[in-house]
């Protein structure tokens, strides 16, 4: 009996020792637990993946090895500048997630992740993992929508020498103009949050130049912003009737603004930001030299105004895949957001009229973006002159996502616009270039519109040459225009189309765009349109 009791005692002692050892082990590296226990950030390790993963046999070939050797991986300083945390600071789950979103916004990264590595003596080491893409993009592209072609020849570098700077030289031809373009952009000028943009465009019908230097609200807790922006262009514009050019005018614009803003940062889950500035906006309209179409000349506008803006939004974000991209992390603001700006243009400032100018925007998400969700957004802008509404335009969009499986998502959207007393140079248009895929571009014009679209989206596992993700869609569109066409074109009422298409999402180049190859069949309309529309275009989403 004594021997049995002794053995039981030994077993209990061993069990107790094992349990004690388990209790003394550090807890799992769960971000929320690390924050709750006031763990301090230790070493920050940068893991920079090259364009191709040579540890993967499917990517380890002479061509991809050569591509990696030629590619300059993003410099450490560029990544470190965008981190919202430092060694020695308390670990914050929110700051880690926000930093991931900031890094993912860079077109020279395919994706970015941050995870805890090791926890020891009250500190945790963090791994910042990024995956570069091939950022030198010489080439030729062709697109077709609404029955019109667009071609582009360009040489673009999105990550110059690994410093995160963009340089673009391009030559494009489309239905509106031929253009030679040069752009330089630096989002972190001199290892700061200041953004610089320079653009020069020499066009067949004039020019379009822009320059800006802005220090934005770069994070939820950023306390100030400031900047200046200027642009001027001289272009020829066309107005359309049933997809055909019907009138033209020349538009010269100079726009300059300087502004500053302040915020108390993130407080109780909300951010409030305030902005004040001054703007000069001069628009002149005239006949086109050597016109080929009848003239339709809008009224000149010279607006000079101070303005005040406010933005309020909720710190509520989520991530998902296979919504608008293919097998790529997508960030969604799922909380409330409201923004508005109010300005006053006065003859005393040099303007040609007294006018109140306004801009309002709001958005919100409902449901669970991982399963079924509705995203709602709306925007309104316009002027009030002599007590009357002028160029008032309300636009709205409601998007519905229902994930049926890892490879199938049902998507539906309702979008539209309501206008009142619109300027002649700001018509509401509907056609092949604005979502009604079975019809010519700018097919119908008026002052209001609505468009319904449903899509069954497919996200396949086919990954040819490890270069392009492939998807497909079956779709239907229906919409219409209301109000008078400024040129008296016929209103054809409701228009509908059905179709199918292929989606190609490049994974090794610095683009978030998805190539659409669609075949659309118009179900009504006038006799001049083709029975089948073929569309090849690049869009920002599926």
Secondary structure as UniProt FT lines:
FT   HELIX           2..24
FT   HELIX           31..36
FT   TURN            37..38
FT   STRAND          40..49
FT   TURN            54..55
FT   TURN            57..59
FT   HELIX           62..70
FT   HELIX           76..81
FT   TURN            87..88
FT   HELIX           93..104
FT   TURN            107..108
FT   STRAND          109..120
FT   TURN            121..122
FT   STRAND          123..132
FT   STRAND          136..145
FT   TURN            146..147
FT   STRAND          148..157
FT   HELIX           160..162
FT   STRAND          165..173
FT   STRAND          178..186
FT   HELIX           189..191
FT   STRAND          194..203
FT   TURN            204..205
FT   STRAND          206..215
FT   TURN            220..221
FT   STRAND          224..241
FT   TURN            242..243
FT   STRAND          244..267
FT   TURN            268..269
FT   STRAND          270..286
FT   TURN            289..290
FT   STRAND          294..295
FT   STRAND          301..314
FT   STRAND          317..320
FT   STRAND          330..333
FT   STRAND          337..345
FT   HELIX           347..349
FT   STRAND          355..368
FT   TURN            369..371
FT   STRAND          372..385
FT   TURN            386..387
FT   STRAND          388..405
FT   TURN            406..407
FT   STRAND          408..420
FT   TURN            424..425
FT   STRAND          428..430
FT   TURN            432..435
FT   TURN            437..438
FT   TURN            441..442
FT   STRAND          444..446
FT   STRAND          448..459
FT   HELIX           464..466
FT   STRAND          468..482
FT   TURN            486..487
FT   STRAND          495..506
FT   STRAND          514..522
FT   TURN            527..528
FT   STRAND          533..539
//
